[in-house]
Amino acid sequence: RPVFYLTVMCPLYMCGLADCPADGRMWVPFNDRCYHFVHGEEDAIKSYTLERAKTFCQGFELLTIQSAEENDFVMKYSPQVWKGNVNVWLGMFFDTNSEDMRWPGNEPVEYINWEYSSSPSDLVPVDTCVALHTVSGRWENVSCLDEVENGVVCETAQKPNAVLSALVILSVVAIMGISAVIWFLQQKHNVGSSFLSAFEYHPPFRVLDNDQSCLVETEETDSVP
Ligand SMILES: *[C@@H]1O[C@H](CO)[C@@H](O)[C@H](O)[C@H]1NC(C)=O
């Protein structure tokens, strides 16, 4: 995410310079991210193992929730595509290297929104996955292998779009064009100044030559008598 905030003037998605994927599915933009709620014809079975959910989101990630604002967005958007409560797979997984729960992209889990009635789970860490209940917005620990959920949301970052690419290409062409003009003018100026020096310096020498020859002539005439 931070890469989007490195833009000089504003985050690309705010300038309208970033897009959601154009893969024929409906992606909902929210802040600098895009969300695909698996619904309609795509959602015929309404029963997804983690593996199946990941297949739906191939090339993207499962839902990642990193703020209350993002959690609210999912809760509020959900009734537009699904009826009633839906349990959605989250992308959170147990990372064996850091030995804690992580989001895709190995991002640490900072914001959490567990159910109130959290009993110590009997799941082994590597088999711990998380599902979000769209009505309450609360999260539950579930088995990655045995559990089946009825909702899938895929998520990805917005990508710089065609307008931005065109602007980048145009600026490169413009910079090259301006450089060429500056180079050309410089060349012309150099040639011009050598012409100028030819005109500026030669005539005085010629005048001087004439004067000297005149002087010599007069001297000669003077010395003759
Ligand atoms: C889920 O597991 C984590 C530890 O991995 C624990 O902190 C949290 O309270 C559990 N949540 C629920 C709702 O059981």
The ligand as a MOL file (V3000), in Angstrom:
LIG
                    3D

  0  0  0     0  0            999 V3000
M  V30 BEGIN CTAB
M  V30 COUNTS 14 14 0 0 0
M  V30 BEGIN ATOM
M  V30 1 C -8.6390 -16.3960 17.5700 0
M  V30 2 O -7.3250 -16.7760 17.8380 0
M  V30 3 C -6.4950 -15.7500 18.3280 0
M  V30 4 C -5.1140 -16.3240 18.5140 0
M  V30 5 O -4.6140 -16.8500 17.3250 0
M  V30 6 C -7.0610 -15.1790 19.6100 0
M  V30 7 O -6.2720 -14.0880 20.0220 0
M  V30 8 C -8.4830 -14.7090 19.3840 0
M  V30 9 O -9.0620 -14.2960 20.5930 0
M  V30 10 C -9.3110 -15.8550 18.8000 0
M  V30 11 N -10.6230 -15.3090 18.4650 0
M  V30 12 C -11.7350 -15.9400 18.7230 0
M  V30 13 C -12.9930 -15.2450 18.3260 0
M  V30 14 O -11.7580 -17.0370 19.2540 0
M  V30 END ATOM
M  V30 BEGIN BOND
M  V30 1 1 1 2
M  V30 2 1 1 10
M  V30 3 1 2 3
M  V30 4 1 3 4
M  V30 5 1 3 6
M  V30 6 1 4 5
M  V30 7 1 6 7
M  V30 8 1 6 8
M  V30 9 1 8 9
M  V30 10 1 8 10
M  V30 11 1 10 11
M  V30 12 1 11 12
M  V30 13 1 12 13
M  V30 14 2 12 14
M  V30 END BOND
M  V30 END CTAB
M  END
